[in-house]
Amino acid sequence: MNFDGLFKNQKKVVKLFQNSLKKDRFVHTYLFEGVKGTSKLEAAYYFAAMMLCDGEKKPCLQCDNCKKVLKGMHPSVFLLTPDNGMIKKEQAEALQKEFSLTALAEGRRIYIIDEIDKANPSAANSLLKILEDLGSDNYVIMTTESIDSVISTIRSRAQIISFDRLPAETVAADLIARGFEEETARVFANLSNSAEEVTELLRDEKILPIFELAKKVGISCVNGDVAPLLTMFSEGDCLLREPDRKYHQLFMDLLVSLCNDKLYFVTDQIDRISYRSTMQIISEFMNKNQEKVIGELETILKFKQRLKYNVNLELMYAQMFVELKNIMKA
Ligand SMILES: [Zn+2]
């Protein structure tokens, strides 16, 4: 484990802990909330190192205790992570047992519960018992990507610390460093907040053809040679044959981003554009009327809503592209 991402992207959080250290004012239960990729778990280990460090300037990251924390091997730091997407009752009970065995021993202990929202109700109950019983030397840090899914009895016992989203630029730079092509990196960085998540997503070989399709359809929406509907039906097999709605959702998200880029173009915010190469082609032909671009965006968003229902997808795309074409013509 290292704290590079934490120091770079979550300066506020580090400062908050350093201030609490100066005043020696820590609460015993923290809930770190923020989207994926925001160094929440790193922050929990940073906190643990700070609490256990023997050095002068805490955490020194050099002393024995710091090194053990960094390696994830400190005997006073306990980590509970979801097993197969869920924190189960047995896991929570094991932690509770550990807790009651060590509660009377000397020294500070830090219990880290990653993704607390994944605790099923009986696990959450066991964990709640730990929170109710914390001695003065015990600290619990919980993390979540979805604060609304954390039950209120747990939420109300913790100090909630919010972690900032990473700027899309940062995520894109990370993706480019991982070898992704620039436009792909920028577009997907805008859809997610985590380079890891995007890397994982793009391992699915269905994704890039859908991305290519979105670009082609976007271009044929403006250049007038081939109707977008034709492009969709002649080249869109990768999508049209796909029963899983998540790919259709992604396709619509990609069209929404492209439309946002058009809006950036007509409002002179060129540096916010993520489809940089595609927009070079599109901007030559597109209608620069802002109202029209907004109308287009509204249409795509309207049809994207329909994906929630059991609509006939081919028919839905056909209607959408006809409407889009009409907006641009009018
Ligand atoms: Zn240290």
Residues whose N, C-alpha, C, O or C-beta is under 5 A from the ligand:
A	BS01	ZN	C53 D54 G55 P59 C60 L61 Q62 C63 C66
